[in-house]
Structure formats: C-alpha cells, structure tokens
Amino acid sequence: MKQEVHNISAVATVRIQSKYDPALASQVLLWLKDVMGLEDIDTSGEREPFYQLLKDGQVLCRLINVLQPGSIPEKKINNTKMAFKCMENINLFLEQVKKLGVPAEETFQTVDLWEQQNLTSVLICLQSLARKASKFGFKSIGPKEAEANVRQFTDEQLKAGQGVISLQYGSNKGANQSGINFGNTRHM
C-alpha cells in the first residue's frame, strides 16, 4: 500500500487551489475582453489560460490604462519575460488598483499570481476592480456599489434633535429597588 505524505503546506495549498472558481474566472475574462477589446483570449475560465494571460502583468497594466488613461506610463510597462520585470508589472497594477478604490483586503500579493499560489485572490481583486468600472464609464460586473449620501443639517436642526428622548434609551417608569437583596442572606 502506498503511503501518502502530508504536510501542512501541501494541505493548505490544495485547499487554496480548490477555491478557484472557473465560472467567476470566465465572467472576469469576458469583462476583460469587453473592456479592453481583446480578440483571441480563452474565456473558458480554466486555470492555465487564465494564468498565462495575466502572469507577466502586461494585460493588467494595460487594463489600468484603459480604465484611467495615463495611470501607468507605457514606458514603465515591461515587455520582457524576465521574472523580476514581470513582477514589477504586477506591482504597478496593485499600486494602481488601490488608488482606484479596491480595498487592500481584496488585493493579492505578487507571488499569488506569479507563482500561481492563489489565483482565487487574483480573481477577487479583478472582480472588485470590475465593480468599480462603472465609475470610469465602463460596464461593471457584480453587485452595484453603494453611492455616498452625504447630508447637511443646519445648527437649528441639530439643536432640535438634542431635546428629543429616544425610545431606544428605554424607560424607567415604575422602576424601584424593591426585591433587591444584595448582601442579604436567602432564607429557606
């Protein structure tokens, strides 16, 4: 009988890999294709084509420039396949998505994409960016984000509110301390 060796790292990697959602990847790839005008990309959502499209960071940087023209100067986007240059592209993308409003907890680390450690977090980041696309005049995917509803009150309105006792504070009508036996012994 063959004995399997399990270590915590391998188990964690398998668990992370299992969370990859091809349906979400397909939706994100279709959005990329639509927004960027990409012609011949595989939108099936399978891991390998998804990774191959994004691994060098060039598509990601160009996506930022489509959403916000001039955010990443074209000369800063590295066209080589050298590892550190590709990772620089990914870092440029990550810096810009934070500026575009993607929360830090929805971004990913460079190695998550470059070393295929967590493609699910890459998907989450792209989905979050796609939700923000409507702010830049593009079709968005996912739930519509809430818009700010800032209200301005006059001093008179604020003072009127201070005199109102809310029912949330409760009521003490009929409250007394009868029946409180603090410090008293219980007689049986």
Helices and strands as residue ranges (DSSP letters): H 8-18, H 22-36, H 47-54, H 58-67, G 74-76, H 83-99, G 104-106, H 110-114, H 119-132, G 133-136, H 155-162, G 167-169
